[in-house]
Amino acid sequence: MEITNKESQMNNHSVRIEEESSLILWQEGLKADTEYTIFFLSKATDRGNLEFRLSGFKDETKMDYLNGSDGDHEKWISDPKGQSNMYNWIENLKINRNEWLRFRYDFVTGTNPSNSVRAVFTAAGGPVYVDGIMLVEREKLEEGVPTLPSNEELSRGHRLLLNHGLQFQSWTTTDEWASTRAWMKVPRIEDIKDIGFTAMQYSDWPLFNRRLHEEAEQKGIPLKWATARGPKGLHISSYYQDEMHKINNRDLTGLPTKEEWEKGFLNEKNGEGYLADLVSMSIGDEEDYSDTLIQNLKAWFEVSRKHYPHVLVHHNQVGNSPAEAMKPISTFNKDMLRKYMRTAKPDFLSYDMYYFRERRIEQTKGGTVIPFYDDLNRYRIVSSEGYDGTGEQPIPFGQYHYSWRTGPGAATPLKRGDGWYELTESQINLYAFATWTFGGKWMSNFRWLDENLGYLFTDYRINADGTYKKSPVFDQFKEMIRQSKNVGPHLLRIQNKEVAIVRGQQKRKDGSIVENDKPKDNPDWKDIQDQSINQKVFIQDIQVQNLGQQNNGLNGDIFIGYFEPLNGLTEEDKKVFTSTDPRYFMILNGLTSGDGLPKEMQQGSSYETRQEITLTFNLPDSTMAHKLKKVSRVDGGDQLEDQGKVLPVKLQPIGNNQYELTIVIGGGYADLFYWELGDLKSDTSTKEAQEDMASEEVVGQMIGKVEYTNDIEKRDLEGRTIRIGSIVGTTKLEPLPRLGRNPNKPNSSDLVDGKEVTLTLGGDIAAIGERYYRQDIWEFRMDRIQRDNHVNLEFKEYDWDKETLMNKVKAKQKGEDVSELPDILVVPNEWLWEKDNLVSHDLLLAFDDFDVIDFNESKWNQAYQKMATIGDKTYGLFTDVSLDPTGIFVNKIALQEFNLQYDIHQLQQEDQWTFQELEDIIQKTPTNKKLFANNDYLIRQLLISSGVKTKPNEFDASSEEFKKAIHIYQKLQERELLMEGTFEEQMEAFKKGDLVFIVAPYKALVPHLREAYWYYEDNTTRRFFENFRGWGPQTVTQPEDGDWKITVRQQPAGMYAMPADHWNFMLFPKPSISSDYRSILNRASYPVMLT
């Protein structure tokens, strides 16, 4: 190394460290058990990378261990002189930006009377500069960080939860974010009140929805709020600390600024005026684990506690462990969690993982989901240890529920290929009540976007008039939240000490019955039966009986959670308890069922998975038989004083001071009990509950509603072969690879034709995996359908015109052998209703002649059914959930030159986008622009939007609607605003900004806008596994040689790139304010039955 004055941020000298060299500094004589801060600046050369390490030492005679710069990182971790001998281990091994950057790391010294610390700066790949190194006692910085409660008190997280109540929040978006994203819609305030979420958690900038809160005020609806991805709607950096920066084209947040330390970070725009209603703030979300991330989070937590002392703060991670190829993901193991918790000191721990997936149904055999419980245990165990690891002051934990329909899994080798999944009622309830049984106290739902078919609160089968309706999942969530709140006052005051399992059973493919596997951190109940934690609640025996047919009628898992009152409760806190020595336990029915299909096609309600559980208690004497209480799930209210009610439990004596209790619990539900021991309290705030078990409504709330059950016929087609075809040009049933699904654009140095690039980012890897998602999920579904129904399916595409098909069907009707004729054929929609159609020649079988189809079911779209209904018979089935609308692609940058006094996108949002504005734009078009690409879609959409009837027997060229459409088109011609030319020429002009609008189907054009002028060949192969990772039979896309690689290829044409924020997609304008928007839906096609 050398001392240089050529590169410095401190107006004097800096240290230049040469490649493969280290600057090692250590300081002796630090105070014991004291927080210090190290500051430094660094700058890497073009090839340089700085590795920074810092630690104190438990055994200072072993400080001769070198510095880890030999590249043997495993040795650095495992050597007795290495990490195991270190306090406050901190490292940042990826500082490689060619600019001066500031870093700070806080650490606490050990308990040795004399402490030392070593800092190691190592250059790799090229020289680096280091400057401004400073070590200071943290207290002397005078940053005003509030102290945390002492160990004799409740943790801050528990204290704030007692103030706010048990939390069940939900992610949603903001008006600002939704205004430019048509698929995002904020829920109605009336629905928010109805469902009962404790707070709406805003995940998009500006992390607050002023309009929603003002509306709530006007209507007298209480509305609490929270944030996700705080403090700025971005992720927190895992490598750097400058306030705002980019990594791999992603905006990231580092440390708070000096002003934010002094004044906070909320303002009028992001909710400062509604601060009293703010419950919690999640800082960042799902970032890669690192010491720098922990330091950044620590700083934001401290700023938040300083300025918003009533608000809970936390960071959210990803749950179960990813596959080897998906390393860059936010999954914390127990040691990582401990280090994060003890260093950053969040108010509670939280994570998300979405366990029920279409392609993982094998892991739910026996009605259990082992990864789900493994994650609960990891967070349960670590949070219970508290900041100091003693368990004297535990902090809360929680997790995310989910209400989305498509179930992608970025943390799997399947890459977002986990398929469509609709949760059943038992699975919905399990998420919440397993969390409570394991000791969790916070939940949030990912996420709620209104009138969006990808989310479970909206039924994916829209009404005939195009309006949306709620799914039954909405009411199931509502009931789950209501019951959770009712047990909340007790759950918040007790701490989980253990969770044991009574294992259920499952049936293997060979017909044998075996015991379920168990989560590794949950002991078998019989193994703790004689331990004090179980003896305290007197449980001597547990018997289980499945009352339904799910899980082949076999018993499912039962979990028993054991609790004790929290340390540090005040006498006021304890008023919820009815005695001085309450002993709590919770019984969870862990049996769930479901395979992700639409609700009418699967079973798995709580009623269908209900189990009868018989508990035998061995009591010290008979006087205790009346002291068992149950916290009511069903008797409660919206107000805190109406929650937490209890009722006495009647036990059945069986002799020798033994008593039995038999209860029935619906799948996924749990009941909380306690023994009312010690002295009775006269100052208890808890009320007595009323549960009328003769009431059908109460029984439905306790066990699950019968109305959610399904009687599904199992069909055996005895090995028949069914042939399904599609006419060329219609919706092809078998999907094609999405080879246009590419990773992010490589670095400019890698953007060379023919260069091979190894992918490291999870999103890039997922993009390659998604190319084959449709094939993978198709094969998975076909395998399931054929296996479950004992049928063979064959698919083929036919290049026939209508006349050819008609002749083949007629020949078949005459008894001729027409072997290539399929049983079901997808045909263009017009073949059903144009003048010379298939129905008029009596060539189709009507679907409603077969009793297996009930067109009154909500899954059949009534509007599209009518298009395929002739007379009183329906001949075609609608196949698509969503079609491909035609609209206007807008070059937003080009349109800015028009100096319009209005925003056309905002006009559309406000239902004001009409022909009047279109004619105004025609008049204001600059001479150097073409306004529209002249194509068939423009003509057709003009006619449709104008209201022209286009069917042959209805068309009228003299109608006012037709005249209006021609008037617009003539104006475009008169001003020479129509661009002729090939599609490629029009696209090039659009990207360049010479062409403003293109009318086209969304799916047809958007790939040409989103793709860079490069494409990639990948090294993946698709392989079939009989039981992939325990999830069942899978076709999996994987790299051939372990690493995910792409080969960069240059497209031959194209000069102008178009960033995503330079274009927009809109509906075509409507004739007037009072009329409706109309859009062509492309590629509508119907399967018809031929044989």
Secondary structure, DSSP 8 states (H G I E B T S, - for coil): -EEESSS-SSSS-EEEE-TT-EEEEEEEEE-TT-EEEEEEEEEE-SS-EEEEEEEEESSGGGTT---STTS-HHHHHHSTTTGGGEEEEEEEEEE--SS-EEEEEEEE--SSSSEEEEEEEEEESS-EEEEEEEEEEGGGG---------TTS--HHHHHHHHH-SEEEEEE--HHHHTT-TT-----HHHHHHHT-S-EEE-STTS--HHHHHHHHHTT----EEEEEETTTSEE-SS--SSEEEETTEEEE-S--HHHHHH-S--TTTTGGGGGGEEEEEES-S----HHHHHHHHHHHHHHHHH-TTSEEE-EEE-S---TT--SS-B--HHHHHHHHHHH--SSEEEE-----GGGGGGGGGG--HHHHHHHHHHHHHHHH-TTSSSSS---EEEEEE-BSS---TTSTT-S--------HHHHHHHHHHHHHTT--EEEEE---TT-TTBTTB-SS--TTS---B-HHHHHHHHHHHHHHHHHHHHTTEEEEEEEEE--EEE-TTS-EEE----TTS-BHHHHTTSHHHHTTTEEEEEEEE-SSGGGG----EEEEEEEE-TT--TTGGGG-SEEEEEEEEEEE------S--GGG----TTTT-EEEEEEEE-SSGGGTT-EEEE-SSS--SSGGGSS-EEE---EEEETTEEEEEEEE-TT-EEEEEEEEEEE-TT----B----TT-HHHHHHHH--GGG---------TTEEEEEEEETTS--SS----TT-------GGG-STT-EEE--SHHHHHHHHHTTHHHHHHHHHHHHHHHHHTEEEEEEEE---HHHHHHHHHHHHTT---TT--SEEEEETHHHHSSS-TTTTT-SB-GGGSTT--TTSTTS-HHHHHHTEETTEE------SS-EEEEEEEEHHHHGGG--SS-HHHHHHTT--BHHHHHHHHHH--TT-EEEE-SHHHHHHHHHHHT---STTT--TTSHHHHHHHHHHHHHHHTT-EE-S-HHHHHHHHHHTSEEEEEEEHHHHHHHHHS-SEEEEE-EEEEEESSGGGS-SEEEEEETTSS-EEEEEE-SS------GGGEEEE---BSSTTS-----EET-EEEEE--
